C-alpha cells in the first residue's frame, strides 16, 4: 500500500513540482485527504502526518535553500517523515520538554524519549523538537532538527496499538547520543516552538478535511440504508427520530466542507494569518465529525455496532460504521485537544479585547484613559467578531445577495451572526470586567465563548459557500436548503450556549472535583474490579541506551 502511494506521488502532494512533488494548493490537498479519509482514516493520517506536520512543512516555511534541495526531493517521492514533539510526561505543555540536544563541535547530541510518533515506525526522516542547553555561543531553547530515522542511537522501542486508526505506524522512539549535524537544524536555536506552532496552523486543516470525507461517507450510508430498512411499514428515514439524524448529518457535512474550503483558501493566500480559522476548523470539525459518525452508528442500530467482517460473513453489506466511529474519536484529542483548542482560541480573542479595552478594567488607569478606551472599544466591537469568524476580506458585501429569488433566504442568518457577534463581544467584555485577572481560570466560560464563535464561523461559511455554488450554477437551490437547515440547527445550539454562559454548574463542579481528589467519595468506587491492576501511570523516560528490540521498519 505504501509503495503504491509513493508511485502515485501521494507523498509529495504539497511539495513544489521543482522538487518532484505535485504542488497542490491547500484547497486541493485537503480534497485529496477527504477522499482518502472516507476510505481509510489511517491512510489519511499517514499522509497528513508526513506532509502537514512532518518534515516538508517546516522546511517549506523555515528551511534553508540547501535543506530544501537535500530533503524535499526525497520527501516528495520515497521518504516518509514524522513529527516528534510529545513525550511520556509532556503533552500540551511543551515548556517542560525533556529531550535534549547538547552542542558538540559542529554537531548536537540528542538524548530523550518521544511518544506517539505517528509514522515513526516506518519513517525515513524525523523532525525532532529538543531542548538545547544555554551555553557560551549557544542561545539555547527548544529547537527543531531534521534527523535520519536510521541514525545510530535511535530505537523504536514499541509500536503503539489504539482503539481506532489501527493501521497507523505510531511508536515510542528513544534517542541515545544521536549525532545530528548543525546543518540539519531548522531555524535558529530557540525557534522550535514557533516552528511547531506555525506548522500546526495549516497542519490542523488536514484533520477537518478528513472529517469532511468521513461525513460524506456517513451521509451516503445513512441515505442508502434508511431508504431500504423499514419499520412499521415505512422506511426508517420517514420516521422523525431517524430523519432528524439524517438532516443533521447532511447539513453539518455541508457546513464542514464550507469551513475547510474557506480556511484552505485563506491558507493559500500567504498574507492571511489563519491561526484562529485553522483552530476553529480543527475544533469544530473534530467535534462534529465525531457526532456524525455516532449518529450513523445509531441509525444502523445493531449493525452499526457489528464489524464489517462479521456483516460480510453472514451475507450482508460490509459497512464499517463501528470502525469509522473508532477512527474518528482520536480527532478530538490529537493536534490539540478540544480543551486546548478552547484555550488557544480564547486567548487570541481575549487578547484582542485587552488591546482595545484593557484600560477600562485597569483600576490604576485615570478616568480620561478609561473614556478614551471606551470610545475605541465601541468602534472595535462593531466589526470584531464578524471579521474574526469569516476572515479579513471574507465578509459579504451586502446581506441582500443572500436572498435571491426562488431560494431560501439566508440573509436573516447572516444578520443573526452579526447580532450574535456583538452579543458575544459584550459577554466577553463583561466577563473581563467581572473576573479581571481570574479570567484565564474560567475555562468553562471560555470554552462556551469559543463554541459560540465556532458556530457563527460555521454559519457564515455555510452561507458564503451556498451563494458561491448558486453563482457558479452548481446545485445552488439545494445548497441554499442545506445552508438554511444548518443555520437553523446551529442557532438552537448558539442560544443554548448563550444561556449557559451565566447559568451553569461550573462552581458546583469545582467543589465536586475537590471532593473527588481529596478522597471524599472513594466509597462510590466500591463494588467493582479494576482490570488495569498495578503499574506506573507514566512510563519511565530516563535518558540512556535502549534495552529494547528496534521495531523500526522503513518501507523502501
DOLUM-578517 format. One line per 2 residues: number of its first residue (from 1); their letters; for each residue x, y, z of C-alpha. Coordinates in nm, 4 decimals. Layout:
N
NUM = A = X:Y:Z ~ ...
END
This chain:
556
1 = XX = 0.0000:0.0000:0.0000 ~ 0.2749:0.2457:0.0964
3 = XX = 0.4690:0.1648:-0.2194 ~ 0.1535:0.2316:-0.4184
5 = XX = 0.1135:0.5709:-0.2514 ~ 0.4720:0.6525:-0.3433
7 = XX = 0.4118:0.5521:-0.7049 ~ 0.1053:0.7793:-0.7170
9 = XX = 0.3079:1.0734:-0.5902 ~ 0.0905:1.0955:-0.2792
11 = XX = 0.3912:1.1683:-0.0568 ~ 0.4572:1.4906:-0.2443
13 = XX = 0.1093:1.6384:-0.2823 ~ 0.2065:1.9640:-0.1057
15 = XX = 0.5687:1.9750:-0.2238 ~ 0.6552:2.2034:-0.5147
17 = XX = 0.6949:2.0470:-0.8580 ~ 1.0560:2.1661:-0.8838
19 = XX = 1.1385:1.9232:-0.6036 ~ 0.9438:1.6368:-0.7608
21 = XX = 0.6121:1.6961:-0.5846 ~ 0.2633:1.7610:-0.7196
23 = XX = 0.2470:2.1198:-0.5952 ~ -0.1159:2.1064:-0.4836
25 = XX = -0.2697:2.4065:-0.3130 ~ -0.4076:2.3651:0.0380
27 = XX = -0.7575:2.3519:-0.1120 ~ -0.6842:2.0555:-0.3379
29 = XX = -0.4554:1.8847:-0.0887 ~ -0.7446:1.8845:0.1570
31 = XX = -0.9809:1.7479:-0.1063 ~ -0.7365:1.4627:-0.1631
33 = XX = -0.7230:1.3946:0.2112 ~ -1.1038:1.3987:0.2273
35 = XX = -1.1103:1.1350:-0.0469 ~ -0.8545:0.9179:0.1329
37 = XX = -1.0134:0.9737:0.4728 ~ -1.3500:0.8498:0.3502
39 = XX = -1.1960:0.5100:0.2710 ~ -0.9299:0.4808:0.5418
41 = XX = -0.8635:0.7458:0.8068 ~ -0.5449:0.5547:0.8936
43 = XX = -0.4004:0.6124:0.5460 ~ -0.5122:0.9731:0.5690
45 = XX = -0.3262:1.0029:0.8996 ~ -0.0093:0.8634:0.7403
47 = XX = -0.0190:1.1155:0.4557 ~ -0.1164:1.4032:0.6828
49 = XX = 0.1495:1.3312:0.9452 ~ 0.4083:1.3202:0.6667
51 = XX = 0.3069:1.6370:0.4796 ~ 0.1035:1.8533:0.7164
53 = XX = 0.3256:1.8400:1.0250 ~ 0.6183:1.6228:0.9130
55 = XX = 0.9479:1.7430:0.7674 ~ 0.8165:1.9062:0.4433
57 = XX = 0.6025:2.1766:0.6066 ~ 0.8600:2.3254:0.8497
59 = XX = 1.1227:2.3097:0.5754 ~ 0.8918:2.4945:0.3373
61 = XX = 0.8454:2.7789:0.5870 ~ 1.1720:2.7900:0.7818
63 = XX = 1.4262:2.5746:0.5972 ~ 1.7329:2.6995:0.4135
65 = XX = 1.7612:2.6534:0.0396 ~ 2.0304:2.3925:0.0975
67 = XX = 1.7990:2.1949:0.3265 ~ 1.5164:2.2110:0.0753
69 = XX = 1.7450:2.0903:-0.2032 ~ 1.8667:1.7972:0.0068
71 = XX = 1.5462:1.6759:0.1678 ~ 1.2413:1.7780:-0.0365
73 = XX = 1.3143:1.5584:-0.3437 ~ 1.3411:1.2588:-0.1111
75 = XX = 1.0249:1.3527:0.0776 ~ 0.8274:1.4019:-0.2441
77 = XX = 0.8989:1.0584:-0.3842 ~ 1.0443:0.7984:-0.1479
79 = XX = 1.0899:0.9093:0.2134 ~ 0.8207:0.9154:0.4826
81 = XX = 0.8573:1.1661:0.7652 ~ 0.7291:1.2012:1.1206
83 = XX = 0.6906:1.4849:1.3716 ~ 0.8329:1.4170:1.7204
85 = XX = 0.7276:1.6583:1.9946 ~ 0.5217:1.4711:2.2567
87 = XX = 0.6988:1.2879:2.5400 ~ 0.5688:1.0442:2.8041
89 = XX = 0.5276:1.3277:3.0547 ~ 0.4932:1.6215:2.8147
91 = XX = 0.1794:1.6797:2.6099 ~ 0.0145:2.0177:2.5653
93 = XX = 0.2776:2.1924:2.7803 ~ 0.5951:2.1781:2.5663
95 = XX = 0.7776:2.4135:2.8023 ~ 0.8558:2.1007:3.0080
97 = XX = 1.0264:1.9259:2.7158 ~ 1.2930:1.6851:2.8458
99 = XX = 1.4664:1.5670:2.5270 ~ 1.7997:1.7472:2.4950
101 = XX = 2.0287:1.8427:2.2086 ~ 2.3713:1.9184:2.3548
103 = XX = 2.6154:2.1047:2.1266 ~ 2.9264:1.9030:2.0442
105 = XX = 3.1540:2.0820:1.7999 ~ 2.9658:2.1195:1.4727
107 = XX = 2.7041:1.8681:1.5846 ~ 2.4388:1.8157:1.8500
109 = XX = 2.3875:1.5029:2.0607 ~ 2.0218:1.4091:2.1072
111 = XX = 1.9005:1.2231:2.4156 ~ 1.5441:1.1513:2.5229
113 = XX = 1.2236:0.9606:2.4557 ~ 0.9383:1.0626:2.2258
115 = XX = 0.5856:0.9209:2.2490 ~ 0.3047:0.8746:1.9937
117 = XX = 0.5299:0.9299:1.6948 ~ 0.2842:0.8863:1.4070
119 = XX = 0.4765:0.7364:1.1108 ~ 0.7749:0.6897:1.3444
121 = XX = 0.7788:0.3124:1.2940 ~ 0.8242:0.3413:0.9157
123 = XX = 0.9751:0.6898:0.8823 ~ 1.2918:0.7725:0.6922
125 = XX = 1.3225:1.1291:0.8231 ~ 1.2152:1.2851:1.1513
127 = XX = 1.1582:1.6421:1.2632 ~ 1.2526:1.6374:1.6313
129 = XX = 1.1929:1.9037:1.8943 ~ 1.4638:1.9079:2.1615
131 = XX = 1.5929:2.1484:2.4228 ~ 1.9383:2.2980:2.3644
133 = XX = 2.1033:2.3990:2.6946 ~ 2.2151:2.7614:2.7000
135 = XX = 2.5932:2.7935:2.6944 ~ 2.8655:3.0154:2.5545
137 = XX = 2.7867:3.0718:2.1889 ~ 2.4511:2.8979:2.2182
139 = XX = 2.1268:3.0809:2.2889 ~ 1.9605:2.7521:2.3747
141 = XX = 1.5906:2.6739:2.3997 ~ 1.3572:2.4359:2.2209
143 = XX = 1.4963:2.3742:1.8737 ~ 1.3880:2.1793:1.5638
145 = XX = 1.6118:1.9277:1.3856 ~ 1.5835:1.7051:1.0796
147 = XX = 1.7120:1.3619:1.1801 ~ 1.7749:1.0497:0.9725
149 = XX = 1.5488:0.7845:1.1258 ~ 1.8099:0.5102:1.0949
151 = XX = 2.0881:0.7102:1.2610 ~ 2.2912:0.5201:1.5229
153 = XX = 2.1370:0.5564:1.8681 ~ 1.7720:0.5720:1.7546
155 = XX = 1.5466:0.2870:1.8665 ~ 1.1751:0.2471:1.8016
157 = XX = 1.1035:0.0605:2.1230 ~ 0.7350:-0.0058:2.0756
159 = XX = 0.4630:0.0091:1.8103 ~ 0.1554:0.1505:1.9787
161 = XX = -0.1913:-0.0001:1.9352 ~ -0.5075:0.2060:1.9607
163 = XX = -0.8847:0.1891:1.9834 ~ -0.9078:0.3262:1.6282
165 = XX = -0.6709:0.4094:1.3419 ~ -0.5299:0.0609:1.3855
167 = XX = -0.3299:0.0900:1.0672 ~ -0.1142:0.3850:1.1738
169 = XX = 0.2561:0.3255:1.2335 ~ 0.2812:0.5038:1.5667
171 = XX = 0.5573:0.4296:1.8152 ~ 0.7833:0.5169:2.1054
173 = XX = 1.1232:0.6418:1.9892 ~ 1.4347:0.6646:2.2077
175 = XX = 1.7377:0.8796:2.1259 ~ 2.0722:0.7989:2.2865
177 = XX = 2.3704:1.0122:2.1942 ~ 2.2341:1.0581:1.8419
179 = XX = 2.4696:1.2792:1.6466 ~ 2.2952:1.5425:1.4337
181 = XX = 2.4917:1.7956:1.2256 ~ 2.4231:2.1633:1.2857
183 = XX = 2.3303:2.1873:0.9162 ~ 2.0221:1.9774:0.9969
185 = XX = 1.8897:2.2337:1.2451 ~ 1.5750:2.4111:1.1210
187 = XX = 1.5930:2.7801:1.2025 ~ 1.7930:2.9240:1.4936
189 = XX = 1.8207:2.7764:1.8401 ~ 1.5146:2.8508:2.0489
191 = XX = 1.2789:2.8747:1.7496 ~ 1.1394:2.5233:1.7863
193 = XX = 0.8083:2.6159:1.9457 ~ 0.7442:2.8885:1.6892
195 = XX = 0.8199:2.6396:1.4130 ~ 0.5927:2.3764:1.5683
197 = XX = 0.3021:2.6164:1.6199 ~ 0.3356:2.7739:1.2749
199 = XX = 0.3467:2.4297:1.1159 ~ 0.0322:2.3326:1.3049
201 = XX = -0.1575:2.6349:1.1699 ~ -0.2025:2.4789:0.8275
203 = XX = -0.1382:2.1266:0.9551 ~ -0.4556:2.1402:1.1588
205 = XX = -0.6606:2.1881:0.8414 ~ -0.5897:1.8321:0.7294
207 = XX = -0.7890:1.6879:1.0171 ~ -1.1229:1.8609:0.9430
209 = XX = -1.0643:1.7806:0.5756 ~ -1.0688:1.4111:0.6615
211 = XX = -1.3749:1.4721:0.8792 ~ -1.5453:1.6087:0.5672
213 = XX = -1.4639:1.2872:0.3831 ~ -1.5990:1.0832:0.6716
215 = XX = -1.9148:1.2957:0.6814 ~ -1.9789:1.2438:0.3107
217 = XX = -1.9399:0.8683:0.3507 ~ -2.1680:0.8633:0.6549
219 = XX = -2.4320:1.0566:0.4596 ~ -2.4144:0.8086:0.1709
221 = XX = -2.4558:0.5080:0.4012 ~ -2.7327:0.6766:0.6017
223 = XX = -2.9252:0.7614:0.2830 ~ -2.8957:0.4167:0.1284
225 = XX = -2.9645:0.2219:0.4475 ~ -3.2533:0.4311:0.5771
227 = XX = -3.4320:0.4059:0.2435 ~ -3.4391:0.0235:0.2412
229 = XX = -3.4711:-0.0503:0.6127 ~ -3.8393:-0.0472:0.7064
231 = XX = -4.0070:-0.0303:1.0456 ~ -4.3853:-0.0197:1.0986
233 = XX = -4.4450:-0.0198:0.7250 ~ -4.2260:0.2791:0.6366
235 = XX = -3.8564:0.3379:0.5624 ~ -3.6832:0.4427:0.8840
237 = XX = -3.5846:0.7728:0.7200 ~ -3.9537:0.8670:0.7207
239 = XX = -3.9692:0.8390:1.0987 ~ -3.8935:1.1764:1.2551
241 = XX = -3.6478:1.0420:1.5131 ~ -3.4242:0.8976:1.2397
243 = XX = -3.4946:1.1717:0.9871 ~ -3.3608:1.4360:1.2256
245 = XX = -3.0316:1.2479:1.2432 ~ -3.0042:1.2312:0.8654
247 = XX = -3.0803:1.6024:0.8397 ~ -2.8070:1.6745:1.0937
249 = XX = -2.5528:1.4629:0.9031 ~ -2.6342:1.6276:0.5681
251 = XX = -2.6447:1.9876:0.6906 ~ -2.3363:1.9541:0.9095
253 = XX = -2.1313:1.7861:0.6372 ~ -2.2188:2.0771:0.4070
255 = XX = -2.1040:2.3264:0.6713 ~ -1.7833:2.1356:0.7476
257 = XX = -1.6871:2.1390:0.3808 ~ -1.7605:2.5122:0.3714
259 = XX = -1.5326:2.5720:0.6714 ~ -1.2489:2.3667:0.5254
261 = XX = -1.2766:2.5298:0.1822 ~ -1.2834:2.8815:0.3282
263 = XX = -0.9928:2.8186:0.5657 ~ -0.7912:2.6474:0.2931
265 = XX = -0.8426:2.9357:0.0519 ~ -0.7181:3.1716:0.3202
267 = XX = -0.4151:2.9477:0.3801 ~ -0.3305:2.9607:0.0102
269 = XX = -0.3179:3.3410:0.0349 ~ 0.0050:3.3758:0.2303
271 = XX = -0.0928:3.7234:0.3502 ~ -0.3610:3.5768:0.5763
273 = XX = -0.2989:3.4875:0.9397 ~ -0.5158:3.1784:0.9797
275 = XX = -0.4367:3.0831:1.3389 ~ -0.7953:3.1387:1.4510
277 = XX = -0.9600:2.9917:1.1416 ~ -0.7410:2.6787:1.1438
279 = XX = -0.8006:2.6246:1.5140 ~ -1.1770:2.6766:1.4747
281 = XX = -1.1842:2.4368:1.1787 ~ -0.9969:2.1728:1.3774
283 = XX = -1.2132:2.2191:1.6850 ~ -1.5467:2.2208:1.5026
285 = XX = -1.4532:1.9533:1.2509 ~ -1.3387:1.7036:1.5121
287 = XX = -1.6392:1.7593:1.7389 ~ -1.8994:1.7471:1.4630
289 = XX = -1.7245:1.4656:1.2773 ~ -1.7489:1.2526:1.5897
291 = XX = -2.1201:1.3315:1.6297 ~ -2.1850:1.2464:1.2646
293 = XX = -2.0166:0.9060:1.2994 ~ -2.2048:0.8406:1.6225
295 = XX = -2.5375:0.9233:1.4592 ~ -2.4624:0.6839:1.1721
297 = XX = -2.3988:0.4006:1.4183 ~ -2.7309:0.4822:1.5860
299 = XX = -2.9141:0.4842:1.2526 ~ -2.7655:0.1455:1.1670
301 = XX = -2.8689:0.0054:1.5061 ~ -2.7136:-0.3304:1.5932
303 = XX = -2.5491:-0.3420:1.2517 ~ -2.3705:-0.0194:1.3366
305 = XX = -2.2081:-0.1925:1.6335 ~ -2.1151:-0.5004:1.4274
307 = XX = -1.7867:-0.5167:1.2376 ~ -1.7759:-0.5120:0.8590
309 = XX = -1.6135:-0.8564:0.8599 ~ -1.8944:-1.0034:1.0677
311 = XX = -2.1606:-0.8446:0.8484 ~ -1.9982:-0.9854:0.5344
313 = XX = -1.9576:-1.3297:0.6909 ~ -2.3317:-1.3587:0.7398
315 = XX = -2.4186:-1.2284:0.3950 ~ -2.4741:-0.8545:0.4450
317 = XX = -2.3012:-0.5500:0.3052 ~ -1.9697:-0.4893:0.4846
319 = XX = -2.0359:-0.1400:0.6228 ~ -1.7576:-0.0401:0.8685
321 = XX = -1.9655:0.2077:1.0713 ~ -1.8141:0.0995:1.4034
323 = XX = -1.4644:0.1373:1.2598 ~ -1.5430:0.4905:1.1441
325 = XX = -1.6630:0.5762:1.4948 ~ -1.3432:0.4394:1.6490
327 = XX = -1.1243:0.6117:1.3919 ~ -1.2955:0.9477:1.4414
329 = XX = -1.2614:0.9531:1.8190 ~ -0.8928:1.0492:1.8241
331 = XX = -0.9614:1.3684:1.6287 ~ -1.0896:1.5333:1.9471
333 = XX = -0.7516:1.4647:2.1106 ~ -0.4537:1.4924:1.8775
335 = XX = -0.3088:1.8031:1.7102 ~ -0.4543:1.9975:2.0015
337 = XX = -0.7344:1.8522:2.2117 ~ -1.0741:2.0199:2.2211
339 = XX = -0.9878:2.1625:2.5614 ~ -0.6559:2.3048:2.4374
341 = XX = -0.8251:2.4475:2.1270 ~ -1.0756:2.6235:2.3523
343 = XX = -0.7946:2.7852:2.5494 ~ -0.5848:2.8722:2.2437
345 = XX = -0.8732:3.0392:2.0601 ~ -0.9999:3.2090:2.3758
347 = XX = -0.6564:3.3542:2.4421 ~ -0.6484:3.5063:2.0935
349 = XX = -0.9978:3.6506:2.1421 ~ -0.9382:3.7891:2.4914
351 = XX = -0.6040:3.9364:2.3838 ~ -0.7893:4.1286:2.1128
353 = XX = -1.0203:4.2742:2.3778 ~ -0.7343:4.3614:2.6097
355 = XX = -0.5532:4.5548:2.3380 ~ -0.8619:4.7655:2.2715
357 = XX = -1.0357:4.7934:2.6072 ~ -0.7830:4.6841:2.8657
359 = XX = -0.7645:5.0337:3.0184 ~ -1.1337:5.0172:3.1069
361 = XX = -1.0828:4.7333:3.3544 ~ -0.7448:4.8516:3.4841
363 = XX = -0.8139:5.0015:3.8298 ~ -0.4928:5.2059:3.8094
365 = XX = -0.5895:5.3967:3.4943 ~ -0.7313:5.7521:3.5236
367 = XX = -1.0850:5.8325:3.4100 ~ -0.9642:6.0071:3.0932
369 = XX = -0.7832:5.6925:2.9776 ~ -1.0908:5.4817:3.0532
371 = XX = -1.3095:5.7154:2.8465 ~ -1.0686:5.7002:2.5530
373 = XX = -1.0551:5.3203:2.5748 ~ -1.4341:5.3083:2.5796
375 = XX = -1.4569:5.5126:2.2600 ~ -1.2015:5.2896:2.0878
377 = XX = -1.3818:4.9781:2.2037 ~ -1.7166:5.0958:2.0655
379 = XX = -1.5825:5.1061:1.7119 ~ -1.3811:4.7887:1.7524
381 = XX = -1.6697:4.5732:1.8743 ~ -1.8854:4.6790:1.5796
383 = XX = -1.6618:4.4811:1.3440 ~ -1.4524:4.2494:1.5617
385 = XX = -1.6244:3.9103:1.5678 ~ -1.7895:3.9164:1.2231
387 = XX = -1.4402:3.9569:1.0794 ~ -1.2977:3.7012:1.3199
389 = XX = -1.5461:3.4336:1.2208 ~ -1.5365:3.4923:0.8463
391 = XX = -1.1838:3.6194:0.7972 ~ -1.0459:3.9537:0.6882
393 = XX = -1.1725:4.0315:0.3406 ~ -1.4256:3.7481:0.3564
395 = XX = -1.7290:3.9446:0.4796 ~ -2.0264:3.9525:0.2395
397 = XX = -2.0690:4.2846:0.0613 ~ -2.4413:4.3010:0.1388
399 = XX = -2.6902:4.0684:0.3026 ~ -2.9291:4.1175:0.0111
401 = XX = -2.7215:3.8986:-0.2181 ~ -2.8072:3.6049:0.0101
403 = XX = -3.1798:3.6316:-0.0672 ~ -3.2043:3.5520:-0.4397
405 = XX = -3.5414:3.4835:-0.5963 ~ -3.6551:3.1226:-0.5763
407 = XX = -3.4115:3.0289:-0.2981 ~ -3.4200:3.0072:0.0782
409 = XX = -3.3456:3.3408:0.2445 ~ -3.0026:3.3235:0.4112
411 = XX = -2.9737:3.6963:0.4797 ~ -3.1531:3.6594:0.8123
413 = XX = -2.8954:3.4066:0.9265 ~ -2.6099:3.6448:0.8474
415 = XX = -2.7856:3.9225:1.0358 ~ -2.8186:3.6781:1.3248
417 = XX = -2.4434:3.6141:1.3043 ~ -2.3782:3.9878:1.3248
419 = XX = -2.6149:4.0381:1.6199 ~ -2.4734:3.7366:1.7990
421 = XX = -2.1193:3.8574:1.7327 ~ -2.1965:4.1829:1.9098
423 = XX = -2.3672:3.9970:2.1932 ~ -2.0672:3.7667:2.2244
425 = XX = -1.8317:4.0645:2.2360 ~ -2.0421:4.2249:2.5101
427 = XX = -2.0457:3.8996:2.7074 ~ -1.6688:3.8666:2.6785
429 = XX = -1.6139:4.2261:2.7851 ~ -1.8493:4.1906:3.0806
431 = XX = -1.6666:3.8752:3.1913 ~ -1.3324:4.0573:3.1691
433 = XX = -1.4706:4.3353:3.3873 ~ -1.6174:4.0872:3.6343
435 = XX = -1.3293:3.8434:3.6706 ~ -1.0303:4.0529:3.5544
437 = XX = -0.7138:3.8608:3.6438 ~ -0.9104:3.5424:3.7118
439 = XX = -1.0456:3.5290:3.3571 ~ -0.7966:3.2641:3.2442
441 = XX = -0.9190:3.0255:3.5167 ~ -1.2776:3.0369:3.3861
443 = XX = -1.2226:2.7623:3.1329 ~ -1.5884:2.6577:3.1189
445 = XX = -1.6945:3.0107:3.0286 ~ -1.4125:3.0498:2.7766
447 = XX = -1.4984:2.7174:2.6149 ~ -1.8586:2.8264:2.5616
449 = XX = -1.7457:3.1605:2.4192 ~ -1.5305:2.9748:2.1681
451 = XX = -1.8052:2.7253:2.0838 ~ -2.0407:3.0139:2.0049
453 = XX = -1.7731:3.1678:1.7838 ~ -1.7228:2.8333:1.6087
455 = XX = -2.0951:2.8039:1.5357 ~ -2.1057:3.1592:1.3977
457 = XX = -1.7976:3.0858:1.1863 ~ -1.9684:2.7742:1.0510
459 = XX = -2.2912:2.9623:0.9740 ~ -2.1022:3.2335:0.7874
461 = XX = -1.9001:2.9806:0.5897 ~ -2.2102:2.7764:0.5018
463 = XX = -2.3957:3.0821:0.3705 ~ -2.0971:3.2024:0.1691
465 = XX = -2.0496:2.8571:0.0169 ~ -2.4172:2.8281:-0.0744
467 = XX = -2.4060:3.1616:-0.2566 ~ -2.0818:3.0641:-0.4297
469 = XX = -2.2379:2.7403:-0.5564 ~ -2.5508:2.9263:-0.6710
471 = XX = -2.3430:3.1859:-0.8557 ~ -2.1455:2.9086:-1.0234
473 = XX = -2.4626:2.7255:-1.1237 ~ -2.3758:2.4196:-0.9141
475 = XX = -2.6677:2.2857:-0.7073 ~ -2.7482:2.6369:-0.5859
477 = XX = -3.1045:2.5677:-0.4737 ~ -3.0011:2.2546:-0.2844
479 = XX = -2.7013:2.4325:-0.1318 ~ -2.9278:2.7089:-0.0024
481 = XX = -3.1570:2.4461:0.1504 ~ -2.8673:2.2767:0.3297
483 = XX = -2.7211:2.6075:0.4482 ~ -3.0622:2.7160:0.5765
485 = XX = -3.1110:2.3866:0.7618 ~ -2.7639:2.4044:0.9129
487 = XX = -2.8074:2.7634:1.0271 ~ -3.1376:2.6834:1.1965
489 = XX = -2.9768:2.3864:1.3740 ~ -2.6749:2.5955:1.4689
491 = XX = -2.8894:2.8779:1.6067 ~ -3.0522:2.6365:1.8514
493 = XX = -2.7051:2.5403:1.9776 ~ -2.5933:2.9046:1.9960
495 = XX = -2.8919:3.0091:2.2056 ~ -2.8299:2.7230:2.4465
497 = XX = -2.4631:2.8197:2.4750 ~ -2.5509:3.1837:2.5445
499 = XX = -2.7819:3.0703:2.8246 ~ -2.5102:2.8504:2.9703
501 = XX = -2.2608:3.1385:2.9810 ~ -2.4267:3.2582:3.3005
503 = XX = -2.6487:2.9663:3.4023 ~ -2.4267:2.6628:3.4547
505 = XX = -2.2779:2.4259:3.7137 ~ -1.9159:2.5442:3.6920
507 = XX = -1.8823:2.6406:4.0605 ~ -2.0602:2.3254:4.1744
509 = XX = -1.8394:2.1128:3.9501 ~ -1.5252:2.2612:4.1041
511 = XX = -1.6465:2.1677:4.4522 ~ -1.7235:1.8118:4.3444
513 = XX = -1.3793:1.7793:4.1833 ~ -1.2146:1.8931:4.5072
515 = XX = -1.4080:1.6217:4.6883 ~ -1.3094:1.3537:4.4374
517 = XX = -0.9411:1.4434:4.4558 ~ -0.9411:1.4582:4.8359
519 = XX = -1.0935:1.1094:4.8588 ~ -1.4313:1.2209:4.9928
521 = XX = -1.6201:0.9977:4.7505 ~ -1.3994:0.6869:4.7409
523 = XX = -1.6925:0.4902:4.8861 ~ -1.8611:0.5399:4.5473
525 = XX = -1.5861:0.3338:4.3816 ~ -1.6588:0.0234:4.5896
527 = XX = -1.8104:-0.2897:4.4385 ~ -1.6058:-0.3032:4.1176
529 = XX = -1.2961:-0.4820:3.9888 ~ -1.0205:-0.2767:3.8263
531 = XX = -0.8689:-0.4917:3.5474 ~ -0.5809:-0.2472:3.4930
533 = XX = -0.4016:-0.3788:3.8010 ~ -0.0875:-0.2104:3.9276
535 = XX = 0.1836:-0.0213:3.7417 ~ 0.3034:0.3320:3.6732
537 = XX = 0.0641:0.5771:3.5114 ~ 0.3521:0.7249:3.3096
539 = XX = 0.6354:0.5106:3.1754 ~ 0.9924:0.5820:3.2763
541 = XX = 1.1626:0.8025:3.0178 ~ 1.5055:0.8342:3.1763
543 = XX = 1.7640:0.9046:2.9035 ~ 2.0078:0.6278:2.8244
545 = XX = 2.0747:0.3416:2.5846 ~ 1.7822:0.1259:2.4806
547 = XX = 1.7414:-0.2292:2.6053 ~ 1.4503:-0.2994:2.3692
549 = XX = 1.4238:-0.4520:2.0231 ~ 1.4216:-0.1937:1.7455
551 = XX = 1.0818:-0.2010:1.5704 ~ 1.1836:0.0483:1.3019
553 = XX = 1.0915:-0.0947:0.9601 ~ 1.1053:0.1621:0.6797
555 = XX = 0.9313:0.0756:0.3534 ~ 1.1819:0.1075:0.0723
END
